[in-house]
Amino acid sequence: MLEKIRVRKAAQHNLKNIDVELPRRKIIVVTGPSGSGKSSLAFDTLYAEGQRRYIECLSAYARQFIEQMEKPEVESIEGLSPAISIDQKTVSLSPRSTVGTVTEIADFFRLLYAKTGEAHCPECGRPVRSQTPDEILSRLGEAFAGRKVKILAPVVRGRKGEHQRLFERLRKKGYLRARVDGRMRELDEPISLAKTKAHTAEVLVDELDVSPAAEPRLEEAVKRALDLSSGDLLTVTEDGVEAVFSQKLLCPFCRVGLAELEPRTFSFNSPYGACPRCHGLGYLTAADEWGGAELTDEVCPECRGRRLKKESLAVTVGGMNIFEMGELPVARLEGALSSLPASQDTEPVAARIIREILGRLRVMNDLGLSYLHLNRSAASLSGGEAQRLRLAAQVGSKLRGVLYVLDEPTIGLHHRDNGRLIGLLRRIRDEGNTVVVVEHDEQTIRAADYVLDLGPGAGEDGGFKVAEGDLARILSSPRSLTAEYLRGEREIPLPAERRKPTGWITIKRAAEHNLKGIDVRIPLGVMTAVTGVSGSGKSTLVQDILFRHLTNALHKTRRRVGAHSGILGVGQLDKVVSVDQKPIGRTPRSNPATYTGVFGPLRELFAGTPEARMRGYGPGRFSFNVAGGRCEECGGAGVKKVEMHFLPDVFVTCDRCGGKRYNRDTLAVTVKGRTIHDFLEMTLEEAYGLLKAHPVLKRKLGVLRRVGLGYVRLGQPAPTLSGGEAQRIKLARELGKMGTGRTLYLLDEPTTGLHFDDIRKLLEVLAALVKLGNTVIVIEHNLEVVKSCDHVIDMGPEAGEEGGWVVAEGTPEDVVLEDRSFTGRCLKKALARTATES
């Protein structure tokens, strides 16, 4: 086996035909300025090719169900393993996705409850027991005396397949009818079922009037139904009321029968376990304006938000049902499982399942996620939390010989916990895997076995190898911007003085989630960092309470606000803006030019040229979204999709416009010798040089340059932008507006995806916002940002239930004096190092 991954002439995106040799079974950090080509190499080349080769080994039938990646622009790659990507973009927004499902711990819990759970009656709460055929017969006689009833035997319970052989066997045994997927069908007629879908089938054993005279016939029907279905029987009355009778479980007081416990009994994604009212969502749905279903904030009255049927919730392990177990924070759940009382019958089975669960819970603890609970919706997680959860699931899978590609796993992690993450990456490496990490964090770079530094700049100025090797070789590189910061030759300086607040707002008695009814004072007219370990209550305080309260008060929205008694001083503000990392658009038609408002003035500039005026073209002529100026062959997309069925869909360049999106007449109009298509293909830096004579365009493009996005193309499709790039584009749009100076800006981890040098540029932009009289609040772990703020609010001291307090507040110099503050301890070193270097 090759000991190295050899990449020859990688030219994906801005990579400049580079050759790279990476050692296998090592931790490799790929670093460099934002836009230098790190993700192009790690994700779009190594991961894409590793996944593509693996999928090509599968059958053509299997490949049609898998979204395949296109072949990267590279001459050859040798020594590549099957690849797994763990990035921050793949957070599921489905309401059915939870922390438990992402980590696969939910699967083990469903198995634990099915194999070892103690069933109780959902009506009276008493333990239930199995029934004999005689007891079932007696209950039928009591319950349905004088009534007509169908006796059915469940023979297929949610299994995929066509089931033709089963129906043929039943026909030969003399059965005439069966209820298939809820509809009565004749067995002597063809029953066509989709083999890829799950089906249910209950064969009709008999239909009779229950009376003493019919008791022998009823007894025979019960015996045959129980034999056919291995112990279960279903009755349906004339008015459609159904009841389950089972040899397995029965409440002797309420006479309620329960079906056999299976893992799917405890799944809210299965009709066998999901609450019938909300279908396992926990909340009611309503029709939206397009006729589809939309989740509301109204909790389901039947399951009370617990998602499962009452029968499923009546099963306990250690005195708790599966929902209650899932509500415990990971730290407490680990203790609860470790102390479960052992049963002689179930102990061997339970021990193996619990061992698997505890292994995953310990990894979550190591990754600083001890405050999460398994029922938490995946959509509510930050990108960093979601990535570390997927990492926890991968560690539990115990794979060998795999290439893992990670995107900034330290995002959202407090400096105190970085060492644990690095230890986990070493554990994955020691199991025989190769770990490639795209990272800017200094501690992670220093802990790597091998570092590849790309640059020297961004966009067209990047894509080259600047330095590679172990840490010592990187530090000795004269060309590496990263090395200059690591050696201390460059630094992010402390502000000359801390700005003084122009006013204060006060949040009173904040008590949402883990907040302990605290009062928090936030200064106005300065930059404030809200810090603390992951799960200490930062986002709850800033996003769930402060931001939502202010949007309701200032912008007349009606959002649900986290628990608090009020906020004083709101009248000092007239606007609140949250600059998050969500995509600026979901389709390739959305791009930085359209989002920031550059495209409008640019189209007006083209429409104002003599050529355009002579032809009668208005600004709309230069939009690729509107008929008239665009190429109608491809609809302004520049490419056409060719469906290949068993192979990945192929996008071919439109042969009419040559990928330029516009028709020939539109492209005949130029500004400074460039067409509208040429401008969309330019980097922001190039466009600024050509358009700086036009005040509106100069201002908007200038701001995009200032936030470090000069390398991004004006027409770059929104889905290809990283979360950090999307956030900076949103920040640039805000900076490009004419503000009042009374705006509060909220930023959640704005340093995501930023190199040391880009953080310096970002801080200059945020300082410019504050200089205009605005207030900036950042939720941040990066110590370079925290030390540059005027005020710090440190939450903690720990995560989850042990957090929710303000541990320290004041200037960074004040916070380092608080012994209980983990942020203060880390900040003390950062301030001391800056003082030494300066």
N, C-alpha and C positions, 0 to 999 in steps of 0.2 A: 504494500500500500504506500502511495506517495505521502511523504511527510510534510508536503507543502501544497497550498492551493495556488496554482500558477495562473494568473490572468494575463492575457496578451492583447494589447491594443484595445483597451476599453475606451469607447467613445460615446457612451450613453449621455445624452443631454450635453453638458459642457465639459465632460472629461476629454482630455487632449491625447487620445490614443496611448494611454499610460499602461505600462507593464508593472504588475504587482505580484510579489511572492509573499504569501501569508502562512505562518506556521500553523499546522493542525494541532488540535487538542490544547490550545492556548486561549487566553483572554486577549483579544485584539481591540484596542480602542482606535476608532477613526475619528480624527478631530480636524479642526481648521475653521476659518471664518464662515459665517452663515452664507450659503450659496456657493461654497467652494467645490461642491460635488460629492460630499460625504454620502448623502442618501442615494445619489445616482450610482455610486459604487456599491454600497452595502445592500440596499434594498432593490434598486432597479437593475442591478447586474448580478451580484452574487445570489441573492435570494430568488430573484426571478428565474435565473437559469437553473438553480438547484431544484426549485419546485417544478419547472417546466420539464426537466429531464425525468423526474420521478413520475409525473403524471403521464408522460409518454410511454411508461412501462405498463400502464393500465390498458384494459381493452377499450376499443372504440365505443362500446356501449356505456362503460363506466365514465369515459371522458365527457360524454355529452351532459352529465349532471354536474360537472365541475367547471367553475370559471377559470379559464386558463390564461396565463400571462403571455404576452408576446415576447419573442426572442430579443434579448438585449443587443445593442450594437457593440459587439466584442468579437475579436478574431477567434479566440479559443480560451477555454477554462479547463484546467486539469486538476484532479484531486478533490473535486467538489462532492459533498455529501448531500443527502436529502435535507432540505432547508425548512426551518420554521421561523416565521416572522412574528415578533411580538412588538407591535408598535402602539401608538396612542390614538390612531384614527379608527380602530376597529371596535369601538365601544358600541354595543348593541343598544339601539333606542327602543327596542321592543319592550312593552310593559310586562311581557312574560319572562324576560331575562333578569335574573337576580344574582347576587353575590354567590349564592349556593349553586346556581346552574353554571355560572362562568367557571368556577373552580372545580365543578363536578362533585363537590361534597354533598350536594342535594341527592345525587344518585345513590351514594352510600347510605345516607339517612333513610331513603325510601326502602332500601334493602334491609336496613337494621329494623325498621318498624314492621316490615312485612314478616321477617323471620322471628323476631323476639318480642314484638309489641303485645301488650295486654289489651284485648278488646273489651269495650264497655258498651252498654246500651246507650244509644244517642238520646233516648227519652228520659230514662231515670238514672243513668250513670252507673248502674250496677254491672259487675263483670258478667260477660256472656259466655255460654258454653255451647258445645255441639249438640245436635238433635239426632235422634234415631228415626228410622223410617216410620215406626209406629207413632212417634210423637208428631211427626209431620202430618200423617194421615189424620190424627185426632184434631190437630189445629185446623186443617182444611175443612173438616166436618163442622167445626164450631164457627169458623169465620165465614163460610159460604153456604150455610144451610138454606135450601130453597132457592138458590141462585145458580144461574148458568155460568160456567167458568171454563176457560181454556187452560189446559195443562201443557206447558212447553218445556223442552229440555235445551238449555244453552249448550250448543256444540262448538260454536266459534265465538271467541270473545276478543274482538279487536285485533285480529290477525290479518296480515296481508296475504294475498293470494287469490286464485280463481275458485278454489275449493270444489272443482268439478268431481273429483273422485269421491269426496265426502257425500255430495248430493246423490251420486250414482249408488253408493252403498245404502243410503237411507231409502232410496227408491226400491232397491232389491229387498229390503227388510219390510216393505209394505207401507211405508209412511207416504202420505199424499201431499202434505203442505208444510211449509216452513216460513217463518218470518225472517226475512233477509234485510238487514239494514233498516229495520222498522216497518217493512212492507210485506204483507202476506203474499207468497208466491206458490204456484203449483209446481210440485217437483217433477211432474212429467213434461213440463215446458222448459225450453232452454233458459238457463239463468246465467247471464253474462256479467262477470265482475272484473273490475280493473285490478290486475295483479299487484300494482304498486300502491294500492290504497288499503287501509285497514277496514275489515268488515266484521259484522256480527251476524250470527245465524242461530235461531232457536227453532227446533223441529216441533211441530204440533203433534203431541202424543195422543191427546183425546180432547173432546169438548163435550161436557155433560152437565146435567142438572144435579147438584149435590143434594142427596137425600139418603135416608137409611137403606132404601131399596137399591140404590146405585153404589153402595159401599164396596162390594167386590170389584166392580169396574173401576172405581176410584183407586182402590188399593193396587190394582194391576197397573193403572196409569202412573201412579207415584213410583212404583218399583221400576218400571221401564224408563221413566224420565231420569231417575237418580242413576240408573246404570249407564244411560247414554251420556250423561253430562258429568260423570264422576262425582256425584254427590250434591248437585244443585238442581233446583226446580223453580220455574217461573209460572205464576198464575196471572191471567188477564181476564177481568170481568167484562160484561157486555158494555159497561160505560167507560172502559179503557183504563181502569185502575189496576196497577201492577203490584205484585208482592213477590219477594224472594224468600224461598224456603231452602235451607241448606242443612246437610248433615254435619256441617262444621260448627256454626255459631248461632246461638239463640239466647235471648233474654227470657228467663222463665216467668218474669212478672209482667212485662209489657208485651210478651210474645212477639218481639221484633226479631227477625232473622237477618243476619249479615252474611254477605258473600265471603268467600275465602280471601284472606289478606294476601295481596300481591304488591310488588313495588309500585305498579301503576295506580293502586288504590290511593297512594299518597302523592300523586303527581297532579298539580293544577293545570298541566298541559294535556291531560288525558280525560276523556269523558267519564272514565271510571273513578276518577278522584276529584275532578273539578266541581265547584259549586254550580248547580244547574241554573241559578239565577244570573250570575255574572260570568259564567263559563271560565272561571279560574283567574279572572283579572283583579278581583277584590273591589273594583269600582264599577258603577253602572255606565253603560254607553248610551249615546244619543246620536241621532242622525245629523250629519253635518250638511253644509249647503250643497255639497255635490252628491248627496244621497248615500255616502259611506258612513261607517260607524266611527264615532269619536269618543274617546274616553273622557268621562266627566270627573269632577272632584267629589261626587256623591258616593259615599261608601255603600257597598252592597248591604242591604238590610238583612239578608238571609245568612251570609257567612260573616258579616261584620268586618269585612276586609281581610279575612283569613284565607280566602281563595278556595278552600276545600269543602267537600260535602261534610255534613254533620257526622256521618258514619266514620269517615276518615279521621276526623278530629276527636272521635271518641276512643281512639287507640293511643295508649300511653307507653312510654319507656321511662323508667325512673320517675313516674308520677307526672310527666309532662307530655303533651301531644306534640306532633311534629312542628306545628306553627310556633308554639311556646318555646321549643328548643331553638328554633331559628331566630327568635327575637333576642337571644342572649348574645352579648358582644363576644367576639372570638376568645378573648382572654378568659371570660367566665365560662364559656361553653367548653373550653379545654378542661377546666376544673370539674365541671358537672359530669362530663363523660368519664373522666378518670375515676370518679367516685361512685359510678353506677353499681348498685348491688348485683352480685353474680347469682344467676339461677343455674341449678345443676343441669336442667334440660337445654337451656339456650346458651350457656357460657362459652362453649367451644366456637359456635357460630359468631356470637356477638364479639368475642375477643378479636377475631380477624378483621371484622368490619370496623370496629372502633380503632384498631391499630392504624388502618388506612386513613380514617378521618383525622385522628390525632396528628399523623405525619403532616397532613396538609395544613392543619390549624397552626402547627408550630412554625411552618414556613411563612404563613401569613403574619404570625407574631414577629418573626425575624425581619420581615419586610415592612414593619411599622404599620401594620393594618389590624392591630388587636382591637381597635374600637369599632370595626364594622360588624354587622350581624348578617346572617345568611339570607334573611328575607328582604334585605335592602335592594331596591331596584337598581339594575346596572346603569340605567339612563341617568341616575343621579350622581354617578361616580365621575371624578375628574379623569383626564387622560392618563395621568401618572398612576392613579389608584387602579384603573382598569388594566393598565399594562402590568403592574406588579401582581394583580390577581391572576392574570393569565400565566405569569411566570411561576406563581405558586402551583398552578395546575400542571405545568410542564415538569416541575421538579417531582411532583407526585407520580408522573407517568414513568419515570425511571428509564428513559430512552438512552441508547448508546450510539455513538458514531454519527450524531446529528450536528448540523450547522445551525446555531441559534443566531438570529440577527435582531438586536434590540435597539430601540430608539429612545435615547436619554432616559434610562430607567430611574435616575435620581430625581426626576421632576416630581415635585410634590412631597419629597422626602426631606425631613429635617436633617441638618448636618450631623446631629447626634446619631442618626440611624444609618448613615451612609456605610459605615463599617460593616453592619449586618448584611447589607445588600451585596457588598463586595465579597463577603464570606460565602454568600449563596452562589454568586457567579463562579467562585473558585470550586464550589462543590459540584456544580454542573460540569465544569471543565474536568475535574478529577474523575468523573464518571465516564470519560472518554469522548466528550463532545468539544466542538470548537465554538467559541463565543465571540461574535463580532458586535461591538457596542459603538454606536454613534453617540458621542458624549462630549460635553464641554466642561464637566465638573473636574476641578483640579485633583481632588482626592482619588477619583476613579482613574484619571489619566496616569497618576503616579503609581497606582496599584496594578496597572496592566502589564502583561508579559511582553507585549509588542504594541508599538504605537505607529500609526500611519497618519501623517499630517499633510492635508491637502491645502492648496491655495495657489498663489500667495494671496489673491483677492477673491472676489465673488463674481458670479456670472461668467462673462467672457474672460475676465482676468483671473479666473480660478481654473480648476480641473487639472492642475499639475501636481506631481509629487513634490512636496517641499522637503520632507524629512521622513525617515522610517527607521525602525529598529527599537531597541530597548530604551528605557528612560534616559540613560546616560548619553546615548547617541542623539536623542531628540534635543536634550539640553545643550549639547555642543553645536547644534546647527546654527549657522550665522544668518540663514534666510528665513527661519521660522518665526512668524508673529506669535504663535502659541508659546514657543520657547522663550521669547523675550518676556512674556508675562510670567511664565514659570520661574525664570531666573530673577525676576523682580526688577528688570531693567525698565519695563513699562508697568504702569499701575493705574487704577482708577482712583484719582485723588479725592481726599475728603473735601467737602465744601469749605470755602474760606470762613463762612460763619453760618450758624443755624438760623434760618428765618424765624421770625416771631409770628404767632397766630394773630389773625385779624378778628377772630371770634371763635365761638365754640358751639357745637351741637352735642346734646347729651341723650343717650339712649337709656331709658329708665326700665329697670327690672326685666332685663332680657332673660327669657327662660325657655327658649325653643331647644329641642333636642337635649344636649348635655349642659347647656348654659345654666348657671346656678342663680338666676334671678339677679344678675349683676347690673350695676350702673356703669356706663362707659362714656367718657368725655372724649370727643374727637375735635382736634383743632382745625380751623378753616384758614385758607390762604397759605397753607404749607403742604409739604409732602409727608404723608404718614405711612409707615409700614406696619401691617398687622402680621405678627409672627407667632410661632409656636409649633410644637410637634404636630405631625399629621393626626387629625381627629380631635384636636384640642378645642375646636369651636370657632375657628377663624371664618370659614365660609358661612356658617350659620349666622354669625353676628353681622357680617358685612353684606352678604348676598340675600339671605332669607329674611333678615329684619330691616337693616338700614336701607338697602337698595329698593326693596319692595315697598316699604313705607314711603320713601321719597317719590317713587314713580306714581303711587296712588295720590299723594298730596300735591305734587307739582305737575303731573301729566294726566291726572284724572283717570288712571287705569283702575282696575278692580281686582288686583292680584291678592292671593292669600298671603298674609304677612305672618312671620313667626311670632311666637308668644312674647309680648312685652307690654308695658303699660303706657308707653308713649315716647315721643322724641321731641325734645325742646330745642328751639333755635332754627327750625326749618325755614322760617321767613327770611333768613339771611341768604338763601339759595334760590335760584330761579330755574335750575335745570340739573338733571342727574344723568350721567351716561356710563353704562357698563361696557367696557371694551374687552370682550371675551375672545376665546380661540375657536369659536364655531366657524364653519366654512362661510365664506362670503357669498357662496352660491353653490348649488348642487349640480349644475349642468356646465358643459364646456363653453356655453355661450356667455357665461358670466366670467368677467375677468377684471383685473385691477383698473383698467381704463373705464369700464362701465360703472364699477362700484364707487370709485372716488370722484366721479363726475368729470374726468378728463375727456372722455369720449365725446360729450356734448359740444364743448368749445372747439374740439379738434374737428368735428364734422362741420361746425359753423365756419371754421377757418377754410376748409375745403370748399364749402358752398359759396364763400365770398370771393373765390378766385375768378379772374376774368373768363376763363374757360368754362367754369361751372355756370356762371351767370349767363353766358352766351347760350348755353345748352338748356337753361331753365331749371337747373338742379338745385333743390333745397337741401337742408341738412339730412333729411330722411333718406336721400339718395345714397348716403354714405354709411347706412346702417346695414349690417349683415343679417339683421333679424326681420327686415321689412322687404316685401316684394318691390321690385323696381330696380334697385341698384345691385342687389345681391345676385349671385349665380343661382338660377332656378333649378339647375340640374342636381345640385347638392343641397339646396335650400340655405346656402350661406354657411354650411359647415366646413367646406373645403375637402371633405372626405365622404365616401359612400360606404355603407356597411354591406358586406357580402356574407350571408349566413352560410356556414359550412357544415351545419348539423353535427357530425361526430367530431369535428375539429373546432378550434376556437374561431369565433367570428373574425373575419378579416376586414380591416378598414383600408380601402384603396383610395389613393389620391384622385379627386374628381378630374376626369380627363378633359372636361370643358374649360374649367377655370384654372387647372393646374394647381389646385390647393389654395388659391388666392381668395376664395370666398365671394369675390365680386365679379360682375360681368365686364366685358372688354370696354364698354363705354364709360363705366364708372372709373376704371383704372386708367383711363386716358387723362384724368384730371390729376395734377400733381401740385405739391407744395415743396419748394426747394428741391425739385427734381425727384421727390419721393411720392409714391402712391399711398392711399389710405392703408393698403395691406402692408406696405413697407414699414409704416409707422407702428402698426400693431405687432410686427415681428421684432421691433427694436427693443433694446433694454431701456429702462427709464432714464438711465444716465445718458444714453445716446439721444433720446428724444428731448431731454432737457437742453442739451447743447444746441439742438436745431430750433427749439421753440421758445427759448428764454426771452425773445423780443416781444412775446405776447404776454401781458401781465397776468391774466387769469391762469393760463397754462403754466407760466413760470412759477406762480405761487403753489399750485396744486402738485406739480412735478417736483418742485423744490422740497416740499414737505416729505414726499415719498423718499427722496434721496436722504433727507436728514434722519429718517428712521432706519436707515441702512438697507433700503430696498432697491438701490440703483441697479443691481444685477438682474432684477425681475423684468421679464418682457411685458410690454404694455398690454398685449393681448393674450397673456398666459392663461390657460383655462383654470378656473377656480378650483376644480377637484385636485389639481396637481400641486396646489400650495399647501405648505405645512401649517399646523395650528399657529405656530409663532409668527409666520409670515402673514397669515390672515388677520391676526391680532394687530400687527403693526400697520397693515393696510387700513384697518378700522380706525386706528389711532391717527393715521395721516389724514383720513377723511374728516375727523373731528378738528384736527389742527388747521385744516384748510378752510374751515368755516369762520365767519366773523363772529367771535364770541362776545358775551357780555361781561366776562370776568367774574361771574357768580355761579360758575358751573362746578359740580362735584364729579370727578372722574374716578371710576372704580376699575382697577386692573387686577386680574387673577393670574399670578405668576407670569408677568410679561417677559421674563428672561428665557422662557422656553425656546430652545433652538438657537440661542444667542451665544456667540463666542465672546471672550473677555472684551475684545475691542468693540464689538457691537453693543455690549452692555453700556460701555462708556458713551456711545452715541445715543442710546435710548435715554440715559439719564440726562443728557443735555436737552433732549426734546421735552422730557417731563419737567425739567427746570424751567423751560420756556413757557410751558402751560401755567406753572405756578407764578411766574413773573407777571403774567397777565391778570393776576388776582384770583385765579382758580384754585380749587383744592384737589389734590391727588391722593387717593388711598390705594396702596398696593398690598395684595396678599402675597407674601414672598418669603422664600427661604434663602435666597442668594445673599450672602453676607456683604457683597460689594454694593448691592442696592440698599440693604438695611443700614449700612454705615453712612450712606449718602443721604438718608432721610432726615427730616427735621424732628420727627416725633416717632416713637415706636410704642405700639401696644402689644405686649407679649402675652399670649394665652397659654393656659396649661393648668397645672404643671405637666400632666400627662395627657393621654388620649382617652376618649370615651367618658365613662363615668368619673374617672379621676381627673378629667379636664373641666373646661367650662368656667374657669376663673381668670381674672386678669392678674397675672403673676408680677408683671413689672410694666411701668409706663414712664414716658419722658423722653429726653434726648437719648441717642445711643450711649452717650457717656453715663447717663443715669442708669440705664438698663444693665450695664455691665457690673454695677454695684450690687445687684440683687442676686443673692446666692442661690435662690430656688429656680432661677431662670436658666434653662438649658441654652436658650438663644444668647443670653448674656455671657455665658462661659465661652461659646464659640465666637461671639462678637468681640470679646476682649482680645482674643488672639489676632483677629483681623485688624482691629484698631492699632494694636501694638506693632504689627508687621508694617502697616501703612506709615506709622510714625517713624519706624526704623529706616524704611526705604526712602522716605522723604528727607 
